[in-house]
Amino acid sequence: MDVTLLGTGSPVPDPDRAGPATLVRAGGTLLLVDAGRGVLMRLAAAGAFPGMLSAVLLTHLHSDHLTDLNDVVTTRWVMSPVPNPLTVYGPPGTRQVVDGMLAMLAPDISYRLAHHDDLNDPPAVDVVEVAPGDELTIGEARVVVGRTDHRPVEPTVGYRVEHEGHAVVLGGDGIPCEGLDTLCAGADAYVQTVLREDMVRMVPMARFQDILDYHSTVEQAATTATRAGASILVLTHYVPALPPGQEDEWRALAAAHFDGEVVLGDDLTTISLG
């Protein structure tokens, strides 16, 4: 099983980092977790295309985590020689978001249907709204859904992906909570959005300060990984952006609370499990 950080950026545009998105390869199963800004370019760089995806898993419905879902849907539809429905899993509200996205795409869909004789049907998107405790079989992977805490954004979920004796947890955004601990217990790797509290507090803007109460700090993510007994802590969605040369500083903050391997880096960083 391989885990690739397709996008490690945040809502703040960054020329070097795409928006939040992670690719999990479990044997022949490809799972896209969230679909932030620039996800298709990063998928292509990782050797994957929308038509190859087994499913999309959304952790929550903040815009930065799904802004390019429409690009995934349209490109999969146009590039597939035969009907190729896409299943999108996400918390309650996902169906409303996908229906709104397809309504936005309605003019484009009508143009393509009118122009291409071999394109007879609109894009097929199957939405499955999930809840904590759900267990899914997607291709070769077993996926467990867990509760996360990103309030007032709710409901939000994380995913535990299991394949051939290995497990990775994708926590999405949020702070430590019992549901996340349960999901992470015994996992090989734990992938978590993080911020640097010391740096965020230096920005004199109330709207920026507000993010402190619903995102894990580097230290909190490390503590969660320790409680879980994880072997690898993977940091992503860096707030503020992680500039070149500061990797060791961020890593040291985590290492003070976690004895395992700490991974962080640029887009397309890949972690192999087994």
ZAKETOR-372282 format. One record per atom (N, C-alpha, C): x, y, z. Coordinates in steps of 0.02 Angstrom, whole numbers, padded with zeros to 5 digits, always signed. Each point is the difference from the previous one (the first is absolute). Layout:
<recs>
XYZ...
</recs>
This chain:
<recs>
+00042-00059+00000-00042+00059+00000+00044+00062+00000-00015+00046-00045+00037+00063-00005-00047+00058+00014+00027+00051+00034-00037+00061+00015+00038+00058-00030-00032+00038-00044+00032+00056-00034-00036+00065+00019+00038+00048+00025-00028+00066+00016-00004+00039-00066-00059+00001-00029-00008+00035-00064+00002+00075+00010-00033+00024+00053-00001+00071+00015+00010+00012+00074+00050+00040+00016+00017+00013+00070-00015+00072+00020-00035+00037-00043-00013+00070+00013-00062+00011+00043-00016+00063+00008-00056+00021+00042-00045+00046-00043-00052+00031+00029-00041+00045-00041+00039+00059-00029+00056+00018+00030+00040+00056-00026+00036-00024-00063-00010+00031-00058+00032-00022-00062+00076-00002+00008+00030-00053-00025+00072-00011+00005+00024-00025-00068+00049+00033-00030+00022-00022-00067+00033-00069+00000+00019-00025+00058+00036-00063+00003-00041-00057+00030-00059+00015+00027-00039-00052+00034-00073+00001-00024-00023-00057-00022-00070-00007-00019-00043-00004+00063-00066+00003-00009-00046-00005+00056-00003-00070+00028-00032-00008+00058-00001-00064+00035-00026-00058-00042+00042-00051-00006-00019-00061-00036+00053-00052+00014-00022-00062+00009+00046-00055+00014-00023-00060-00041+00048-00036-00029-00015-00060-00039+00024-00061+00038-00044-00048+00009+00018-00064+00032-00006-00055-00052+00055-00035-00011+00001-00058-00045+00001-00062+00044-00053-00040-00005-00004-00063+00037-00005-00056-00051+00058-00028-00018+00001-00047-00056-00022+00036-00063-00052-00025-00032-00025+00032-00061-00055+00051+00013-00013+00015+00063-00053+00047+00018+00030+00069+00012-00029+00051-00032+00024+00069+00008-00055+00042+00032+00016+00027+00058-00048+00041+00037+00026+00071+00005-00040+00047-00022+00016+00071+00005-00035+00028+00061+00038+00024+00048-00029+00027+00061+00004+00076-00004-00057+00032-00008-00008+00071-00011+00026+00020-00069-00023+00058-00024+00014+00019-00070+00009+00075-00004+00054+00024+00030+00013+00071+00003+00028+00028-00065+00019+00062+00003+00025+00039-00057+00058-00036-00035-00007-00010-00067+00054-00028-00039+00007-00075+00004-00052-00035+00024+00007-00071+00012+00014-00040-00064-00028+00020-00057+00011-00039-00061+00072+00003-00023+00032+00058+00007+00070+00005-00019+00043-00045+00044-00015-00001+00064+00039-00043+00045-00015-00074-00012-00062-00017-00015-00015-00069-00018+00041-00022-00061+00002+00043-00050+00039-00017-00060+00073-00009+00017+00027+00043+00043+00070-00006+00019+00013-00064+00039-00052-00026+00034+00007-00062+00038-00015-00061-00043-00013+00011-00064-00012-00056-00045-00071-00027+00003-00046+00041+00022-00070-00021+00005-00044+00051-00037-00056-00024-00025-00048+00044-00034-00069-00013+00029-00045+00047-00008-00066-00007+00031-00035-00066-00016+00007-00024-00061-00033-00061-00019+00025-00061+00037+00058+00005+00032+00029-00056+00037-00022-00003+00072-00032+00052+00025-00018+00003+00070-00056-00050+00017+00009-00034+00056-00052-00046+00024-00055+00038+00037+00018+00056+00032-00049+00040+00036+00033+00064+00023-00042+00048+00018+00022+00061+00034-00029+00000+00070+00042+00014+00049-00022+00003+00070+00008+00072+00024-00054+00031+00021+00002+00069+00025-00002-00002+00076+00047+00035+00032+00001+00002+00073-00051+00051+00027-00010+00055-00036-00049+00050+00020-00011+00047-00060-00043+00048+00009-00025+00038-00057+00025+00072-00001+00056+00014+00031+00033+00064-00009+00023+00006-00073-00005+00060-00027+00012+00010-00071+00071-00021-00021+00050+00012+00043+00069-00016-00022+00012-00074-00008-00045-00042+00027+00008-00073-00005-00039-00030-00059-00039+00041-00034-00039-00028-00056-00006+00047-00059+00040+00053-00001-00008+00050-00053+00010-00028-00070+00041-00052-00008+00012-00028-00067-00033-00068-00011-00049-00017+00042-00038-00061-00012-00035+00003-00067-00023+00059-00020-00033+00006-00065+00048-00018-00057+00064+00016+00008+00049-00016-00052+00011-00076-00003+00000-00033+00058+00006-00073+00001-00059-00032-00036-00060+00024+00015-00060-00029-00031-00001+00011-00075+00012+00062-00022-00004+00016-00071+00053-00036-00040+00061+00000+00025+00055-00032-00037-00009-00075-00004-00022-00031+00054-00013-00072-00001-00054-00016-00052-00053+00040-00001-00055-00011-00047+00023+00006-00072+00036+00053-00016+00020+00013-00069+00054-00048-00024+00045-00020+00045+00056-00043-00020-00016-00074-00002-00057-00020+00030-00016-00072+00003-00036-00021-00064+00024-00052-00035-00031-00022-00063-00068-00034+00011-00012-00023+00060-00064-00032+00016-00025+00031+00066-00064-00007+00016-00024+00028+00063+00042-00023+00059+00017+00047+00044+00047-00014+00054-00022+00038+00062-00054-00022+00032-00027+00036+00058+00053+00009+00055-00004+00057+00032+00045+00016+00056-00040-00001+00064+00025-00035+00050-00031+00000+00066+00035+00050+00045-00038+00044+00029+00026+00050+00047-00029-00015+00069+00043-00014+00048-00020-00011+00069+00014+00063+00039-00044+00017+00046+00011+00059+00041-00053+00005+00054+00007+00048+00045-00048+00008+00055-00066+00026-00026-00053-00002+00041-00063+00030-00021+00009+00071-00025-00033+00016-00055+00010+00063-00035+00037-00009-00065+00033-00058-00008+00038-00013-00061-00046-00002-00061-00058-00030+00008-00047-00005-00057-00021+00070-00023-00014+00044+00047-00019+00068-00017+00056+00035-00038+00062-00010+00023+00057+00032-00033+00008-00027-00071-00004-00066-00008+00010-00030-00067-00057+00021-00047-00062+00001+00025-00056+00022-00041+00011+00072-00023+00023+00043+00045+00013+00069-00019+00057+00006-00050+00051-00042+00008+00056+00000-00047-00024-00021-00070-00041-00052-00003-00025-00022-00066-00046+00052-00031-00037+00037+00042-00041+00055-00027+00044+00054-00029+00055+00015+00033+00048+00050-00025+00030-00022-00067+00010-00066-00007+00030-00027-00061-00050-00011-00056-00064+00013+00013-00052-00017-00049+00012+00030-00069+00019+00064-00007+00014+00025-00068+00057-00038-00034+00054-00013+00036+00056-00036-00029-00021-00070-00022-00039-00033+00043-00023-00068-00017-00042+00001-00064-00044+00049-00006-00042+00004-00059+00041+00012-00063+00052+00041+00005+00043+00014-00059+00034-00064-00023+00026-00038+00048+00039-00060-00018-00046-00054-00028-00059-00008+00028-00048-00048-00026-00021+00018-00071-00007+00064-00013-00021+00022-00067+00056-00009-00051+00062+00004+00022+00056+00000-00047+00027-00070-00015+00000-00044+00050+00031-00066-00008-00054-00053-00011+00001-00031-00058-00051-00051-00016+00007-00062+00044+00061-00013+00025+00009-00061+00041-00008+00014+00075-00021+00060+00016-00013+00017+00070-00075+00009+00008-00032-00050+00031-00073-00002-00001-00033+00016+00067+00039-00003+00053-00029+00009+00067+00042+00050+00040-00030+00035+00046+00037+00046+00043+00045-00038+00048+00046+00034+00033+00044-00036+00047-00040-00033+00055+00019-00061+00016-00034-00038+00052+00040+00005+00065-00030+00029+00050+00032+00007+00065-00045-00031+00053+00023-00052+00032-00037-00033+00053+00024+00027+00067-00044+00029+00039+00019+00028+00064-00021-00047+00056+00046-00014+00045-00014-00040+00059+00018+00041+00061-00051+00020+00038+00013+00039+00060+00014-00049+00057+00055+00011+00034+00024-00047+00050-00006+00029+00070+00006-00044+00050-00004+00020+00070+00053-00038+00038+00023+00027+00056+00050-00036+00041-00024-00070+00017+00047-00047-00007-00016-00071+00012-00014-00039-00063-00012+00035-00055-00011-00035-00064+00064-00036-00021-00008-00058-00029+00055-00038-00029-00015-00013-00073+00047+00017-00043-00010-00004-00072+00051-00047-00031-00020-00034-00052+00048-00037-00041+00002+00034-00068+00059+00027-00016+00009+00036-00064+00058-00034-00035-00016-00038-00052+00052-00038-00034+00036-00047+00048+00065+00008+00005+00041-00043+00044+00008+00028+00070-00031+00057+00013+00010+00034+00064-00062-00006+00046+00014-00005+00064-00052+00007+00051+00007+00070+00028-00055+00036+00003+00001+00069+00023-00048+00007+00059+00027+00026+00055-00040+00012+00060-00008+00075+00009-00061+00022+00014-00015+00071+00009-00001+00017+00074+00033+00055+00018+00003+00020+00070-00021+00073+00009-00023+00016+00060-00020+00069+00016+00062+00043+00014+00000+00061-00026+00052+00048+00015-00033+00063+00028+00041+00045+00025-00026+00061+00032+00030+00062-00034-00040+00030-00044+00020+00061-00035-00054+00053+00010-00035-00004+00057-00055+00045+00013+00022+00073-00001-00044+00044-00029-00071-00011-00016-00014-00034-00067+00051-00022-00035-00011-00039-00060-00020-00071+00022-00061-00020-00014-00021-00067+00018-00060-00020-00042-00006-00067-00011+00045-00051+00024+00063-00004-00044+00054-00023+00031+00062-00012-00037+00024-00071+00016+00037-00029-00046+00022-00070+00009+00073-00008-00021+00030-00052+00027+00065-00023-00023-00008-00071-00027+00051-00023-00034-00003-00067-00031+00061-00041+00019-00012-00063+00016+00054-00048+00011-00002-00049-00059+00053-00002-00038+00004-00043-00059+00046-00059+00017-00026-00060-00008+00037-00061+00017+00009-00043-00062+00060-00029-00006+00015-00044-00057+00059-00045+00018-00012-00065-00003+00053-00051+00010+00039+00012+00064-00036+00010+00054+00032+00006+00065+00028+00068+00018-00009+00049-00043+00024+00068+00014-00059+00048+00002+00010+00056+00036-00054+00048+00008+00028+00071+00002-00036+00045-00034+00016+00072+00003-00064+00037+00017+00006+00050+00044-00057+00041+00019+00010+00070-00029-00053+00025-00030+00000+00068-00028-00050+00041+00041+00029+00043+00042-00041+00034+00049-00036+00062-00025+00020+00026-00058-00030+00062-00024+00018+00057+00047-00044+00049+00003+00010+00056+00046-00030-00018+00069+00021+00035+00051-00031-00011+00065+00051-00004+00056-00027-00006+00060+00041-00003+00060-00004-00070+00030+00045-00017+00047-00003-00066+00031-00068-00013+00031-00023-00063-00006-00064-00019+00029-00001-00076+00007-00049-00025+00037-00006-00072+00012-00011-00039-00065-00041+00028-00044-00012-00035-00063+00063-00009-00041+00042+00051-00001+00062-00004-00038+00048-00050+00033+00002-00001+00066+00042-00049+00035-00021-00071-00017-00065-00012-00001-00026-00067-00016+00019-00019-00071-00007+00046-00046+00015-00013-00070+00074-00015-00011+00043+00035+00038+00072-00006-00010+00032-00059+00036-00034-00030+00047+00031-00051+00043+00032-00056-00041+00066-00008+00009+00036-00054-00033+00015+00010-00073-00015+00060-00027+00013+00012-00072+00076+00006-00012+00021-00017-00060+00070+00009-00019+00016+00074-00008-00046+00037-00031+00013+00071-00015-00062+00041+00014+00012+00061+00021-00054+00048+00015+00016+00065-00036-00046+00021-00045+00009+00060-00040-00045+00055+00029+00030+00057+00018-00039+00052+00032+00018+00070-00023-00052+00039-00012+00007+00072-00010+00029+00032+00063+00048+00046-00008+00030+00031+00060+00012+00074-00011+00004+00035+00057+00022+00069-00002+00053+00012+00054+00037+00054-00009+00049+00022+00049-00033+00055+00042-00018-00016+00061-00035+00049+00042+00042+00062+00011+00065-00009+00011+00043+00058+00013+00000+00048-00059-00001-00026-00060+00001+00042-00059-00067+00032-00014-00054-00038+00010-00066+00027-00011-00013+00058+00048+00022-00005+00061-00012+00053+00049+00037+00064-00017+00048-00004-00045+00037+00060-00019-00037+00042-00052-00054-00028-00029-00037+00036-00052-00057+00038+00033+00001+00067-00001-00050+00040+00036-00066+00006-00039-00033-00056-00011-00063+00001-00038-00047-00049+00034-00058+00024+00021-00046-00043+00038-00021-00061-00039-00012+00008-00065-00023-00057-00041+00054-00054-00004+00063+00019+00003+00054-00049-00001+00008-00032+00070-00007+00040+00052+00005-00026+00068-00055-00052+00013-00057+00009-00032-00057-00045+00010+00016-00073-00016+00048-00012-00044+00013-00069-00021+00032-00042+00054+00025+00033+00052+00036-00036+00053-00045-00049+00038-00065+00015+00004-00042-00042+00043-00030-00060-00037+00014-00008-00066-00027-00060-00032+00048-00034-00048+00065+00012+00009+00051-00037-00036+00052-00026+00049+00025-00060-00012+00053-00028+00043+00065+00039-00010+00034+00012+00055+00068+00025-00004+00046-00059-00017+00062+00015-00018+00049-00053-00011+00006-00044+00062+00002+00032+00057+00008-00037+00063-00060-00044+00015-00060+00025-00013-00060-00040+00012-00003-00060-00046+00019+00009-00063+00001-00057-00046+00049-00053+00023+00057+00023+00025+00051-00047+00025-00025-00038+00060-00036+00034+00044-00027-00033+00059-00053-00052-00019-00042+00017-00049-00049-00048-00025+00035-00062-00028+00053+00011-00039+00037-00057-00029+00030-00044+00054+00025+00031+00054+00029-00038+00055-00053-00042+00035-00058+00031+00015-00054-00039+00032-00021-00059-00043+00001+00010-00066-00022-00053-00046+00051-00056-00008+00062+00014+00018+00053-00049-00013+00019-00004-00073-00011+00055-00037+00017+00000-00071+00075-00001-00010+00022-00025-00056+00071-00001-00016+00022+00063-00037-00045+00029-00039+00016+00057-00042-00052+00055+00009+00023+00061+00011-00044+00058+00002+00014+00041-00063-00052+00012-00039+00007+00037-00063-00036+00067+00009+00037+00054-00006-00029+00066+00007-00015+00030-00068-00056+00036-00006-00019+00029-00064-00042+00062+00011-00019+00035-00055-00045+00057+00004+00030+00051+00050+00062+00019-00012+00037+00041+00047-00027+00071+00004-00012+00023+00062-00022+00068+00012+00045+00029+00055+00036+00055-00015+00008+00029-00066+00042-00045-00045+00010+00020-00063+00036-00041-00048+00069-00019+00028+00022-00060-00015+00065-00025+00021+00053+00022-00050+00041+00049+00018+00051+00023-00048+00060-00047-00001+00036-00003-00057+00059-00042-00004+00050+00017+00056+00026-00052+00031+00050+00011+00052-00028-00004+00071-00067+00000+00006-00030-00004+00067-00024-00070+00018+00012-00048-00044-00025-00067+00013+00024-00028+00066+00064+00008+00015+00027-00029+00062-00031+00033+00062-00016+00064-00006-00030+00035+00057-00070-00027+00015-00040-00010-00053-00066-00030+00009+00006-00071+00025+00047-00037-00028+00009-00070+00020+00020-00005+00074+00041+00046+00023+00022-00001+00070-00058+00013+00047-00047+00043-00019-00059+00012+00042-00040-00064+00009-00006-00039-00053-00036-00063+00005+00039-00052+00038+00066-00003-00012+00042-00051+00032+00002+00007+00075-00015+00059+00026-00001+00010+00072-00057-00039+00033-00049-00021-00041-00059-00035+00027-00012-00068-00033+00043-00018-00048-00011-00062-00039+00067-00029-00018+00009-00065+00014+00065-00033-00010+00007-00032-00069-00054-00002-00039+00004-00033-00065+00026+00046-00054-00010-00022-00062+00022+00039-00059-00049+00057-00013+00027+00060-00010-00041+00058-00017+00014+00019-00072-00053+00000-00041+00007+00015-00071-00036+00065-00016+00035+00044-00033-00031+00061-00027+00042+00022-00060-00030+00037-00044+00038+00019-00059-00043+00032-00052+00023-00004-00061-00034+00033-00056-00057-00044-00026-00040+00029-00045-00050-00039-00036+00035-00059-00034-00035-00056-00003+00022-00062-00031+00047-00040+00044+00010+00021+00063+00035-00042+00048-00039-00066+00008+00035-00056-00004-00033-00065+00003+00028-00042+00056-00046-00033+00037+00018-00044+00055-00024-00070-00018+00044-00049+00004-00017-00069-00017-00007-00041+00064-00055-00037+00004-00013-00043+00058+00000-00072-00024+00053-00036+00018+00003-00071-00019+00019-00010-00073
</recs>
